[in-house]
Amino acid sequence: MALETELRFFESHRLEWVDHHLGKFALVKGERLQGVYDTNQAAYEAGVELWGNVAFLIKQILPEDPIEQAPALVYGLLNAHP
């Protein structure tokens, strides 16, 4: 799985980072926190500058991941027939 190492590393440090960086964006490569940024765009730009066009993790530092909703599914639009 892509970014498996980075995701495990993030989860193992999440609560520690929440105490100091709540709402900011972590830039992770391998088992290293490269930096914490105010926006995901700033984290992305730093990652591209450091490593180029390769996989790296940008994840918002929150106590838990928000639940994503798919409005099309909620409103039954996936089965709509025009």
N, CA, C and O atoms as a Maestro MAE file, in Angstrom:
{
 s_m_m2io_version
 :::
 2.0.0
}

f_m_ct {
 s_m_title
 :::
 protein
 m_atom[328] {
  # First column is atom index #
  i_m_mmod_type
  r_m_x_coord
  r_m_y_coord
  r_m_z_coord
  i_m_residue_number
  s_m_chain_name
  s_m_pdb_residue_name
  s_m_pdb_atom_name
  i_m_atomic_number
  :::
  1 25 0.840 -1.181 0.000 1 A "MET " " N  " 7
  2 3 0.000 0.000 0.000 1 A "MET " " CA " 6
  3 2 0.889 1.250 0.000 1 A "MET " " C  " 6
  4 15 1.866 1.335 0.744 1 A "MET " " O  " 8
  5 25 0.534 2.198 -0.836 2 A "ALA " " N  " 7
  6 3 1.301 3.439 -0.913 2 A "ALA " " CA " 6
  7 2 1.198 4.210 0.396 2 A "ALA " " C  " 6
  8 15 0.122 4.301 0.988 2 A "ALA " " O  " 8
  9 25 2.291 4.749 0.832 3 A "LEU " " N  " 7
  10 3 2.380 5.593 2.031 3 A "LEU " " CA " 6
  11 2 2.045 4.851 3.323 3 A "LEU " " C  " 6
  12 15 1.718 5.485 4.327 3 A "LEU " " O  " 8
  13 25 2.120 3.546 3.316 4 A "GLU " " N  " 7
  14 3 1.826 2.756 4.512 4 A "GLU " " CA " 6
  15 2 2.752 3.127 5.670 4 A "GLU " " C  " 6
  16 15 2.297 3.281 6.804 4 A "GLU " " O  " 8
  17 25 4.036 3.269 5.392 5 A "THR " " N  " 7
  18 3 5.005 3.644 6.426 5 A "THR " " CA " 6
  19 2 4.683 5.024 6.990 5 A "THR " " C  " 6
  20 15 4.704 5.229 8.204 5 A "THR " " O  " 8
  21 25 4.388 5.958 6.104 6 A "GLU " " N  " 7
  22 3 4.082 7.328 6.526 6 A "GLU " " CA " 6
  23 2 2.805 7.382 7.368 6 A "GLU " " C  " 6
  24 15 2.751 8.089 8.374 6 A "GLU " " O  " 8
  25 25 1.791 6.644 6.959 7 A "LEU " " N  " 7
  26 3 0.535 6.627 7.712 7 A "LEU " " CA " 6
  27 2 0.724 6.018 9.103 7 A "LEU " " C  " 6
  28 15 0.190 6.536 10.085 7 A "LEU " " O  " 8
  29 25 1.475 4.932 9.189 8 A "ARG " " N  " 7
  30 3 1.760 4.326 10.507 8 A "ARG " " CA " 6
  31 2 2.517 5.304 11.392 8 A "ARG " " C  " 6
  32 15 2.208 5.450 12.575 8 A "ARG " " O  " 8
  33 25 3.507 5.971 10.818 9 A "PHE " " N  " 7
  34 3 4.293 6.946 11.570 9 A "PHE " " CA " 6
  35 2 3.398 8.087 12.063 9 A "PHE " " C  " 6
  36 15 3.485 8.489 13.223 9 A "PHE " " O  " 8
  37 25 2.547 8.599 11.190 10 A "PHE " " N  " 7
  38 3 1.637 9.675 11.568 10 A "PHE " " CA " 6
  39 2 0.747 9.227 12.727 10 A "PHE " " C  " 6
  40 15 0.615 9.940 13.722 10 A "PHE " " O  " 8
  41 25 0.140 8.051 12.598 11 A "GLU " " N  " 7
  42 3 -0.765 7.566 13.649 11 A "GLU " " CA " 6
  43 2 -0.041 7.366 14.976 11 A "GLU " " C  " 6
  44 15 -0.621 7.604 16.035 11 A "GLU " " O  " 8
  45 25 1.197 6.941 14.934 12 A "SER " " N  " 7
  46 3 1.937 6.709 16.178 12 A "SER " " CA " 6
  47 2 2.307 8.009 16.888 12 A "SER " " C  " 6
  48 15 2.641 7.996 18.073 12 A "SER " " O  " 8
  49 25 2.248 9.134 16.167 13 A "HIS " " N  " 7
  50 3 2.598 10.434 16.748 13 A "HIS " " CA " 6
  51 2 1.426 11.414 16.805 13 A "HIS " " C  " 6
  52 15 1.577 12.536 17.291 13 A "HIS " " O  " 8
  53 25 0.275 11.000 16.316 14 A "ARG " " N  " 7
  54 3 -0.872 11.907 16.184 14 A "ARG " " CA " 6
  55 2 -1.181 12.665 17.474 14 A "ARG " " C  " 6
  56 15 -1.246 13.894 17.466 14 A "ARG " " O  " 8
  57 25 -1.369 11.955 18.570 15 A "LEU " " N  " 7
  58 3 -1.775 12.606 19.819 15 A "LEU " " CA " 6
  59 2 -0.718 13.579 20.333 15 A "LEU " " C  " 6
  60 15 -1.048 14.636 20.872 15 A "LEU " " O  " 8
  61 25 0.533 13.223 20.168 16 A "GLU " " N  " 7
  62 3 1.638 14.113 20.546 16 A "GLU " " CA " 6
  63 2 1.594 15.399 19.716 16 A "GLU " " C  " 6
  64 15 1.765 16.493 20.255 16 A "GLU " " O  " 8
  65 25 1.366 15.270 18.417 17 A "TRP " " N  " 7
  66 3 1.340 16.429 17.536 17 A "TRP " " CA " 6
  67 2 0.083 17.268 17.739 17 A "TRP " " C  " 6
  68 15 0.121 18.487 17.571 17 A "TRP " " O  " 8
  69 25 -1.032 16.628 18.101 18 A "VAL " " N  " 7
  70 3 -2.274 17.373 18.354 18 A "VAL " " CA " 6
  71 2 -2.052 18.394 19.464 18 A "VAL " " C  " 6
  72 15 -2.573 19.507 19.397 18 A "VAL " " O  " 8
  73 25 -1.286 18.024 20.480 19 A "ASP " " N  " 7
  74 3 -1.020 18.921 21.600 19 A "ASP " " CA " 6
  75 2 -0.289 20.199 21.183 19 A "ASP " " C  " 6
  76 15 -0.452 21.247 21.808 19 A "ASP " " O  " 8
  77 25 0.510 20.104 20.128 20 A "HIS " " N  " 7
  78 3 1.356 21.232 19.737 20 A "HIS " " CA " 6
  79 2 0.992 21.867 18.391 20 A "HIS " " C  " 6
  80 15 1.342 23.019 18.134 20 A "HIS " " O  " 8
  81 25 0.289 21.116 17.531 21 A "HIS " " N  " 7
  82 3 0.083 21.585 16.151 21 A "HIS " " CA " 6
  83 2 -1.349 21.360 15.655 21 A "HIS " " C  " 6
  84 15 -1.554 21.122 14.465 21 A "HIS " " O  " 8
  85 25 -2.310 21.429 16.521 22 A "LEU " " N  " 7
  86 3 -3.699 21.150 16.156 22 A "LEU " " CA " 6
  87 2 -4.149 21.981 14.951 22 A "LEU " " C  " 6
  88 15 -4.012 23.204 14.929 22 A "LEU " " O  " 8
  89 25 -4.692 21.275 13.948 23 A "GLY " " N  " 7
  90 3 -5.233 21.932 12.765 23 A "GLY " " CA " 6
  91 2 -4.233 22.222 11.670 23 A "GLY " " C  " 6
  92 15 -4.624 22.581 10.559 23 A "GLY " " O  " 8
  93 25 -2.958 22.078 11.954 24 A "LYS " " N  " 7
  94 3 -1.921 22.335 10.946 24 A "LYS " " CA " 6
  95 2 -1.729 21.072 10.096 24 A "LYS " " C  " 6
  96 15 -2.390 20.059 10.327 24 A "LYS " " O  " 8
  97 25 -0.842 21.134 9.134 25 A "PHE " " N  " 7
  98 3 -0.627 20.038 8.195 25 A "PHE " " CA " 6
  99 2 0.783 19.475 8.336 25 A "PHE " " C  " 6
  100 15 1.772 20.200 8.234 25 A "PHE " " O  " 8
  101 25 0.852 18.171 8.570 26 A "ALA " " N  " 7
  102 3 2.135 17.482 8.716 26 A "ALA " " CA " 6
  103 2 2.626 17.028 7.345 26 A "ALA " " C  " 6
  104 15 1.849 16.543 6.523 26 A "ALA " " O  " 8
  105 25 3.909 17.190 7.116 27 A "LEU " " N  " 7
  106 3 4.573 16.678 5.919 27 A "LEU " " CA " 6
  107 2 5.478 15.547 6.374 27 A "LEU " " C  " 6
  108 15 6.433 15.762 7.121 27 A "LEU " " O  " 8
  109 25 5.168 14.328 5.913 28 A "VAL " " N  " 7
  110 3 5.873 13.132 6.376 28 A "VAL " " CA " 6
  111 2 6.425 12.378 5.185 28 A "VAL " " C  " 6
  112 15 5.741 12.196 4.178 28 A "VAL " " O  " 8
  113 25 7.668 11.941 5.308 29 A "LYS " " N  " 7
  114 3 8.314 11.082 4.319 29 A "LYS " " CA " 6
  115 2 9.032 9.991 5.072 29 A "LYS " " C  " 6
  116 15 9.906 10.270 5.892 29 A "LYS " " O  " 8
  117 25 8.672 8.743 4.802 30 A "GLY " " N  " 7
  118 3 9.238 7.632 5.559 30 A "GLY " " CA " 6
  119 2 8.799 7.739 7.006 30 A "GLY " " C  " 6
  120 15 7.620 7.950 7.289 30 A "GLY " " O  " 8
  121 25 9.729 7.596 7.909 31 A "GLU " " N  " 7
  122 3 9.439 7.723 9.338 31 A "GLU " " CA " 6
  123 2 10.029 9.027 9.873 31 A "GLU " " C  " 6
  124 15 10.706 9.053 10.901 31 A "GLU " " O  " 8
  125 25 9.752 10.100 9.146 32 A "ARG " " N  " 7
  126 3 10.287 11.404 9.539 32 A "ARG " " CA " 6
  127 2 9.252 12.499 9.302 32 A "ARG " " C  " 6
  128 15 8.674 12.602 8.220 32 A "ARG " " O  " 8
  129 25 9.031 13.305 10.318 33 A "LEU " " N  " 7
  130 3 8.218 14.499 10.168 33 A "LEU " " CA " 6
  131 2 9.129 15.581 9.616 33 A "LEU " " C  " 6
  132 15 10.024 16.068 10.307 33 A "LEU " " O  " 8
  133 25 8.896 15.950 8.378 34 A "GLN " " N  " 7
  134 3 9.743 16.956 7.738 34 A "GLN " " CA " 6
  135 2 9.397 18.354 8.220 34 A "GLN " " C  " 6
  136 15 10.275 19.206 8.362 34 A "GLN " " O  " 8
  137 25 8.095 18.591 8.476 35 A "GLY " " N  " 7
  138 3 7.692 19.901 8.930 35 A "GLY " " CA " 6
  139 2 6.203 19.975 9.161 35 A "GLY " " C  " 6
  140 15 5.460 19.060 8.805 35 A "GLY " " O  " 8
  141 25 5.768 21.070 9.761 36 A "VAL " " N  " 7
  142 3 4.360 21.326 10.035 36 A "VAL " " CA " 6
  143 2 4.044 22.684 9.416 36 A "VAL " " C  " 6
  144 15 4.781 23.651 9.610 36 A "VAL " " O  " 8
  145 25 2.937 22.750 8.665 37 A "TYR " " N  " 7
  146 3 2.612 23.932 7.876 37 A "TYR " " CA " 6
  147 2 1.190 24.393 8.156 37 A "TYR " " C  " 6
  148 15 0.343 23.609 8.583 37 A "TYR " " O  " 8
  149 25 0.941 25.664 7.915 38 A "ASP " " N  " 7
  150 3 -0.386 26.236 8.159 38 A "ASP " " CA " 6
  151 2 -1.420 25.767 7.145 38 A "ASP " " C  " 6
  152 15 -2.604 25.668 7.470 38 A "ASP " " O  " 8
  153 25 -0.987 25.477 5.915 39 A "THR " " N  " 7
  154 3 -1.915 25.042 4.874 39 A "THR " " CA " 6
  155 2 -1.380 23.791 4.184 39 A "THR " " C  " 6
  156 15 -0.180 23.517 4.202 39 A "THR " " O  " 8
  157 25 -2.303 23.034 3.573 40 A "ASN " " N  " 7
  158 3 -1.844 21.864 2.829 40 A "ASN " " CA " 6
  159 2 -1.055 22.288 1.586 40 A "ASN " " C  " 6
  160 15 -0.165 21.561 1.144 40 A "ASN " " O  " 8
  161 25 -1.372 23.446 1.026 41 A "GLN " " N  " 7
  162 3 -0.632 23.953 -0.133 41 A "GLN " " CA " 6
  163 2 0.824 24.239 0.228 41 A "GLN " " C  " 6
  164 15 1.729 23.912 -0.540 41 A "GLN " " O  " 8
  165 25 1.049 24.840 1.380 42 A "ALA " " N  " 7
  166 3 2.427 25.124 1.823 42 A "ALA " " CA " 6
  167 2 3.189 23.820 2.057 42 A "ALA " " C  " 6
  168 15 4.369 23.721 1.721 42 A "ALA " " O  " 8
  169 25 2.527 22.838 2.625 43 A "ALA " " N  " 7
  170 3 3.166 21.528 2.852 43 A "ALA " " CA " 6
  171 2 3.494 20.861 1.519 43 A "ALA " " C  " 6
  172 15 4.572 20.288 1.354 43 A "ALA " " O  " 8
  173 25 2.573 20.936 0.579 44 A "TYR " " N  " 7
  174 3 2.795 20.353 -0.744 44 A "TYR " " CA " 6
  175 2 3.995 21.005 -1.441 44 A "TYR " " C  " 6
  176 15 4.861 20.317 -1.980 44 A "TYR " " O  " 8
  177 25 4.031 22.321 -1.422 45 A "GLU " " N  " 7
  178 3 5.132 23.037 -2.071 45 A "GLU " " CA " 6
  179 2 6.477 22.664 -1.438 45 A "GLU " " C  " 6
  180 15 7.475 22.506 -2.141 45 A "GLU " " O  " 8
  181 25 6.497 22.526 -0.115 46 A "ALA " " N  " 7
  182 3 7.736 22.132 0.563 46 A "ALA " " CA " 6
  183 2 8.132 20.714 0.165 46 A "ALA " " C  " 6
  184 15 9.308 20.441 -0.070 46 A "ALA " " O  " 8
  185 25 7.157 19.815 0.090 47 A "GLY " " N  " 7
  186 3 7.448 18.433 -0.298 47 A "GLY " " CA " 6
  187 2 7.995 18.323 -1.704 47 A "GLY " " C  " 6
  188 15 8.947 17.581 -1.943 47 A "GLY " " O  " 8
  189 25 7.409 19.051 -2.634 48 A "VAL " " N  " 7
  190 3 7.892 19.034 -4.020 48 A "VAL " " CA " 6
  191 2 9.284 19.635 -4.103 48 A "VAL " " C  " 6
  192 15 10.136 19.137 -4.839 48 A "VAL " " O  " 8
  193 25 9.517 20.695 -3.358 49 A "GLU " " N  " 7
  194 3 10.845 21.319 -3.367 49 A "GLU " " CA " 6
  195 2 11.909 20.364 -2.804 49 A "GLU " " C  " 6
  196 15 13.031 20.307 -3.306 49 A "GLU " " O  " 8
  197 25 11.537 19.617 -1.756 50 A "LEU " " N  " 7
  198 3 12.495 18.701 -1.135 50 A "LEU " " CA " 6
  199 2 12.744 17.438 -1.951 50 A "LEU " " C  " 6
  200 15 13.891 17.025 -2.128 50 A "LEU " " O  " 8
  201 25 11.668 16.822 -2.449 51 A "TRP " " N  " 7
  202 3 11.787 15.484 -3.035 51 A "TRP " " CA " 6
  203 2 11.366 15.394 -4.489 51 A "TRP " " C  " 6
  204 15 11.596 14.367 -5.127 51 A "TRP " " O  " 8
  205 25 10.761 16.429 -5.028 52 A "GLY " " N  " 7
  206 3 10.281 16.359 -6.406 52 A "GLY " " CA " 6
  207 2 8.938 15.644 -6.489 52 A "GLY " " C  " 6
  208 15 8.162 15.629 -5.533 52 A "GLY " " O  " 8
  209 25 8.687 15.060 -7.639 53 A "ASN " " N  " 7
  210 3 7.407 14.422 -7.919 53 A "ASN " " CA " 6
  211 2 7.416 12.961 -7.472 53 A "ASN " " C  " 6
  212 15 7.408 12.047 -8.296 53 A "ASN " " O  " 8
  213 25 7.434 12.759 -6.163 54 A "VAL " " N  " 7
  214 3 7.378 11.425 -5.573 54 A "VAL " " CA " 6
  215 2 6.296 11.421 -4.498 54 A "VAL " " C  " 6
  216 15 5.769 12.472 -4.133 54 A "VAL " " O  " 8
  217 25 5.972 10.241 -3.997 55 A "ALA " " N  " 7
  218 3 4.936 10.132 -2.968 55 A "ALA " " CA " 6
  219 2 5.459 10.608 -1.611 55 A "ALA " " C  " 6
  220 15 6.546 10.227 -1.175 55 A "ALA " " O  " 8
  221 25 4.661 11.445 -0.960 56 A "PHE " " N  " 7
  222 3 4.898 11.844 0.422 56 A "PHE " " CA " 6
  223 2 3.534 12.140 1.021 56 A "PHE " " C  " 6
  224 15 2.567 12.367 0.294 56 A "PHE " " O  " 8
  225 25 3.457 12.138 2.341 57 A "LEU " " N  " 7
  226 3 2.181 12.287 3.030 57 A "LEU " " CA " 6
  227 2 2.001 13.703 3.556 57 A "LEU " " C  " 6
  228 15 2.889 14.265 4.197 57 A "LEU " " O  " 8
  229 25 0.840 14.264 3.274 58 A "ILE " " N  " 7
  230 3 0.403 15.510 3.893 58 A "ILE " " CA " 6
  231 2 -0.915 15.179 4.578 58 A "ILE " " C  " 6
  232 15 -1.855 14.709 3.937 58 A "ILE " " O  " 8
  233 25 -0.980 15.424 5.871 59 A "LYS " " N  " 7
  234 3 -2.189 15.069 6.617 59 A "LYS " " CA " 6
  235 2 -2.438 16.117 7.686 59 A "LYS " " C  " 6
  236 15 -1.520 16.540 8.390 59 A "LYS " " O  " 8
  237 25 -3.698 16.530 7.797 60 A "GLN " " N  " 7
  238 3 -4.042 17.515 8.809 60 A "GLN " " CA " 6
  239 2 -3.985 16.868 10.186 60 A "GLN " " C  " 6
  240 15 -4.426 15.734 10.378 60 A "GLN " " O  " 8
  241 25 -3.441 17.602 11.127 61 A "ILE " " N  " 7
  242 3 -3.267 17.101 12.492 61 A "ILE " " CA " 6
  243 2 -4.533 17.405 13.289 61 A "ILE " " C  " 6
  244 15 -4.777 18.535 13.712 61 A "ILE " " O  " 8
  245 25 -5.322 16.361 13.473 62 A "LEU " " N  " 7
  246 3 -6.579 16.433 14.220 62 A "LEU " " CA " 6
  247 2 -6.635 15.252 15.177 62 A "LEU " " C  " 6
  248 15 -5.951 14.255 14.947 62 A "LEU " " O  " 8
  249 25 -7.431 15.331 16.252 63 A "PRO " " N  " 7
  250 3 -7.518 14.208 17.191 63 A "PRO " " CA " 6
  251 2 -7.976 12.916 16.525 63 A "PRO " " C  " 6
  252 15 -7.550 11.828 16.912 63 A "PRO " " O  " 8
  253 25 -8.843 13.036 15.527 64 A "GLU " " N  " 7
  254 3 -9.264 11.872 14.741 64 A "GLU " " CA " 6
  255 2 -9.632 12.356 13.350 64 A "GLU " " C  " 6
  256 15 -9.925 13.535 13.149 64 A "GLU " " O  " 8
  257 25 -9.615 11.440 12.393 65 A "ASP " " N  " 7
  258 3 -9.955 11.808 11.025 65 A "ASP " " CA " 6
  259 2 -11.437 12.126 10.917 65 A "ASP " " C  " 6
  260 15 -12.267 11.419 11.488 65 A "ASP " " O  " 8
  261 25 -11.778 13.186 10.189 66 A "PRO " " N  " 7
  262 3 -13.199 13.503 9.998 66 A "PRO " " CA " 6
  263 2 -13.866 12.431 9.139 66 A "PRO " " C  " 6
  264 15 -13.219 11.792 8.309 66 A "PRO " " O  " 8
  265 25 -15.140 12.248 9.345 67 A "ILE " " N  " 7
  266 3 -15.906 11.298 8.543 67 A "ILE " " CA " 6
  267 2 -16.320 11.999 7.259 67 A "ILE " " C  " 6
  268 15 -16.960 13.050 7.283 67 A "ILE " " O  " 8
  269 25 -15.947 11.405 6.155 68 A "GLU " " N  " 7
  270 3 -16.300 11.962 4.849 68 A "GLU " " CA " 6
  271 2 -17.671 11.449 4.452 68 A "GLU " " C  " 6
  272 15 -18.001 10.290 4.705 68 A "GLU " " O  " 8
  273 25 -18.463 12.297 3.838 69 A "GLN " " N  " 7
  274 3 -19.776 11.896 3.358 69 A "GLN " " CA " 6
  275 2 -19.835 12.085 1.853 69 A "GLN " " C  " 6
  276 15 -19.231 13.006 1.303 69 A "GLN " " O  " 8
  277 25 -20.560 11.211 1.205 70 A "ALA " " N  " 7
  278 3 -20.747 11.295 -0.235 70 A "ALA " " CA " 6
  279 2 -22.192 11.687 -0.500 70 A "ALA " " C  " 6
  280 15 -23.073 10.828 -0.481 70 A "ALA " " O  " 8
  281 25 -22.456 12.983 -0.749 71 A "PRO " " N  " 7
  282 3 -23.839 13.429 -0.933 71 A "PRO " " CA " 6
  283 2 -24.611 12.650 -1.993 71 A "PRO " " C  " 6
  284 15 -25.807 12.415 -1.821 71 A "PRO " " O  " 8
  285 25 -23.967 12.244 -3.078 72 A "ALA " " N  " 7
  286 3 -24.676 11.484 -4.105 72 A "ALA " " CA " 6
  287 2 -25.241 10.199 -3.522 72 A "ALA " " C  " 6
  288 15 -26.357 9.800 -3.856 72 A "ALA " " O  " 8
  289 25 -24.484 9.558 -2.662 73 A "LEU " " N  " 7
  290 3 -24.949 8.341 -2.023 73 A "LEU " " CA " 6
  291 2 -26.050 8.651 -1.017 73 A "LEU " " C  " 6
  292 15 -27.047 7.932 -0.942 73 A "LEU " " O  " 8
  293 25 -25.875 9.715 -0.247 74 A "VAL " " N  " 7
  294 3 -26.856 10.094 0.768 74 A "VAL " " CA " 6
  295 2 -28.210 10.385 0.133 74 A "VAL " " C  " 6
  296 15 -29.245 9.989 0.668 74 A "VAL " " O  " 8
  297 25 -28.209 11.071 -1.000 75 A "TYR " " N  " 7
  298 3 -29.459 11.460 -1.648 75 A "TYR " " CA " 6
  299 2 -29.940 10.448 -2.684 75 A "TYR " " C  " 6
  300 15 -30.916 10.706 -3.389 75 A "TYR " " O  " 8
  301 25 -29.274 9.311 -2.786 76 A "GLY " " N  " 7
  302 3 -29.708 8.268 -3.713 76 A "GLY " " CA " 6
  303 2 -29.429 8.581 -5.172 76 A "GLY " " C  " 6
  304 15 -30.034 7.971 -6.054 76 A "GLY " " O  " 8
  305 25 -28.535 9.510 -5.448 77 A "LEU " " N  " 7
  306 3 -28.279 9.902 -6.826 77 A "LEU " " CA " 6
  307 2 -27.438 8.896 -7.593 77 A "LEU " " C  " 6
  308 15 -27.382 8.947 -8.822 77 A "LEU " " O  " 8
  309 25 -26.788 7.987 -6.891 78 A "LEU " " N  " 7
  310 3 -25.983 7.001 -7.600 78 A "LEU " " CA " 6
  311 2 -26.862 6.060 -8.420 78 A "LEU " " C  " 6
  312 15 -26.405 5.478 -9.404 78 A "LEU " " O  " 8
  313 25 -28.108 5.913 -8.019 79 A "ASN " " N  " 7
  314 3 -29.019 5.035 -8.736 79 A "ASN " " CA " 6
  315 2 -30.033 5.809 -9.579 79 A "ASN " " C  " 6
  316 15 -30.982 5.219 -10.094 79 A "ASN " " O  " 8
  317 25 -29.845 7.119 -9.726 80 A "ALA " " N  " 7
  318 3 -30.772 7.944 -10.496 80 A "ALA " " CA " 6
  319 2 -30.649 7.615 -11.983 80 A "ALA " " C  " 6
  320 15 -29.556 7.373 -12.496 80 A "ALA " " O  " 8
  321 25 -31.776 7.614 -12.645 81 A "HIS " " N  " 7
  322 3 -31.797 7.363 -14.088 81 A "HIS " " CA " 6
  323 2 -32.350 8.615 -14.767 81 A "HIS " " C  " 6
  324 15 -33.486 9.013 -14.508 81 A "HIS " " O  " 8
  325 25 -31.535 9.245 -15.649 82 A "PRO " " N  " 7
  326 3 -31.985 10.483 -16.296 82 A "PRO " " CA " 6
  327 2 -33.108 10.241 -17.285 82 A "PRO " " C  " 6
  328 15 -33.594 11.183 -17.910 82 A "PRO " " O  " 8
  :::
 }
 m_bond[327] {
  # First column is bond index #
  i_m_from
  i_m_to
  i_m_order
  :::
  1 1 2 1
  2 2 3 1
  3 3 4 2
  4 3 5 1
  5 5 6 1
  6 6 7 1
  7 7 8 2
  8 7 9 1
  9 9 10 1
  10 10 11 1
  11 11 12 2
  12 11 13 1
  13 13 14 1
  14 14 15 1
  15 15 16 2
  16 15 17 1
  17 17 18 1
  18 18 19 1
  19 19 20 2
  20 19 21 1
  21 21 22 1
  22 22 23 1
  23 23 24 2
  24 23 25 1
  25 25 26 1
  26 26 27 1
  27 27 28 2
  28 27 29 1
  29 29 30 1
  30 30 31 1
  31 31 32 2
  32 31 33 1
  33 33 34 1
  34 34 35 1
  35 35 36 2
  36 35 37 1
  37 37 38 1
  38 38 39 1
  39 39 40 2
  40 39 41 1
  41 41 42 1
  42 42 43 1
  43 43 44 2
  44 43 45 1
  45 45 46 1
  46 46 47 1
  47 47 48 2
  48 47 49 1
  49 49 50 1
  50 50 51 1
  51 51 52 2
  52 51 53 1
  53 53 54 1
  54 54 55 1
  55 55 56 2
  56 55 57 1
  57 57 58 1
  58 58 59 1
  59 59 60 2
  60 59 61 1
  61 61 62 1
  62 62 63 1
  63 63 64 2
  64 63 65 1
  65 65 66 1
  66 66 67 1
  67 67 68 2
  68 67 69 1
  69 69 70 1
  70 70 71 1
  71 71 72 2
  72 71 73 1
  73 73 74 1
  74 74 75 1
  75 75 76 2
  76 75 77 1
  77 77 78 1
  78 78 79 1
  79 79 80 2
  80 79 81 1
  81 81 82 1
  82 82 83 1
  83 83 84 2
  84 83 85 1
  85 85 86 1
  86 86 87 1
  87 87 88 2
  88 87 89 1
  89 89 90 1
  90 90 91 1
  91 91 92 2
  92 91 93 1
  93 93 94 1
  94 94 95 1
  95 95 96 2
  96 95 97 1
  97 97 98 1
  98 98 99 1
  99 99 100 2
  100 99 101 1
  101 101 102 1
  102 102 103 1
  103 103 104 2
  104 103 105 1
  105 105 106 1
  106 106 107 1
  107 107 108 2
  108 107 109 1
  109 109 110 1
  110 110 111 1
  111 111 112 2
  112 111 113 1
  113 113 114 1
  114 114 115 1
  115 115 116 2
  116 115 117 1
  117 117 118 1
  118 118 119 1
  119 119 120 2
  120 119 121 1
  121 121 122 1
  122 122 123 1
  123 123 124 2
  124 123 125 1
  125 125 126 1
  126 126 127 1
  127 127 128 2
  128 127 129 1
  129 129 130 1
  130 130 131 1
  131 131 132 2
  132 131 133 1
  133 133 134 1
  134 134 135 1
  135 135 136 2
  136 135 137 1
  137 137 138 1
  138 138 139 1
  139 139 140 2
  140 139 141 1
  141 141 142 1
  142 142 143 1
  143 143 144 2
  144 143 145 1
  145 145 146 1
  146 146 147 1
  147 147 148 2
  148 147 149 1
  149 149 150 1
  150 150 151 1
  151 151 152 2
  152 151 153 1
  153 153 154 1
  154 154 155 1
  155 155 156 2
  156 155 157 1
  157 157 158 1
  158 158 159 1
  159 159 160 2
  160 159 161 1
  161 161 162 1
  162 162 163 1
  163 163 164 2
  164 163 165 1
  165 165 166 1
  166 166 167 1
  167 167 168 2
  168 167 169 1
  169 169 170 1
  170 170 171 1
  171 171 172 2
  172 171 173 1
  173 173 174 1
  174 174 175 1
  175 175 176 2
  176 175 177 1
  177 177 178 1
  178 178 179 1
  179 179 180 2
  180 179 181 1
  181 181 182 1
  182 182 183 1
  183 183 184 2
  184 183 185 1
  185 185 186 1
  186 186 187 1
  187 187 188 2
  188 187 189 1
  189 189 190 1
  190 190 191 1
  191 191 192 2
  192 191 193 1
  193 193 194 1
  194 194 195 1
  195 195 196 2
  196 195 197 1
  197 197 198 1
  198 198 199 1
  199 199 200 2
  200 199 201 1
  201 201 202 1
  202 202 203 1
  203 203 204 2
  204 203 205 1
  205 205 206 1
  206 206 207 1
  207 207 208 2
  208 207 209 1
  209 209 210 1
  210 210 211 1
  211 211 212 2
  212 211 213 1
  213 213 214 1
  214 214 215 1
  215 215 216 2
  216 215 217 1
  217 217 218 1
  218 218 219 1
  219 219 220 2
  220 219 221 1
  221 221 222 1
  222 222 223 1
  223 223 224 2
  224 223 225 1
  225 225 226 1
  226 226 227 1
  227 227 228 2
  228 227 229 1
  229 229 230 1
  230 230 231 1
  231 231 232 2
  232 231 233 1
  233 233 234 1
  234 234 235 1
  235 235 236 2
  236 235 237 1
  237 237 238 1
  238 238 239 1
  239 239 240 2
  240 239 241 1
  241 241 242 1
  242 242 243 1
  243 243 244 2
  244 243 245 1
  245 245 246 1
  246 246 247 1
  247 247 248 2
  248 247 249 1
  249 249 250 1
  250 250 251 1
  251 251 252 2
  252 251 253 1
  253 253 254 1
  254 254 255 1
  255 255 256 2
  256 255 257 1
  257 257 258 1
  258 258 259 1
  259 259 260 2
  260 259 261 1
  261 261 262 1
  262 262 263 1
  263 263 264 2
  264 263 265 1
  265 265 266 1
  266 266 267 1
  267 267 268 2
  268 267 269 1
  269 269 270 1
  270 270 271 1
  271 271 272 2
  272 271 273 1
  273 273 274 1
  274 274 275 1
  275 275 276 2
  276 275 277 1
  277 277 278 1
  278 278 279 1
  279 279 280 2
  280 279 281 1
  281 281 282 1
  282 282 283 1
  283 283 284 2
  284 283 285 1
  285 285 286 1
  286 286 287 1
  287 287 288 2
  288 287 289 1
  289 289 290 1
  290 290 291 1
  291 291 292 2
  292 291 293 1
  293 293 294 1
  294 294 295 1
  295 295 296 2
  296 295 297 1
  297 297 298 1
  298 298 299 1
  299 299 300 2
  300 299 301 1
  301 301 302 1
  302 302 303 1
  303 303 304 2
  304 303 305 1
  305 305 306 1
  306 306 307 1
  307 307 308 2
  308 307 309 1
  309 309 310 1
  310 310 311 1
  311 311 312 2
  312 311 313 1
  313 313 314 1
  314 314 315 1
  315 315 316 2
  316 315 317 1
  317 317 318 1
  318 318 319 1
  319 319 320 2
  320 319 321 1
  321 321 322 1
  322 322 323 1
  323 323 324 2
  324 323 325 1
  325 325 326 1
  326 326 327 1
  327 327 328 2
  :::
 }
}
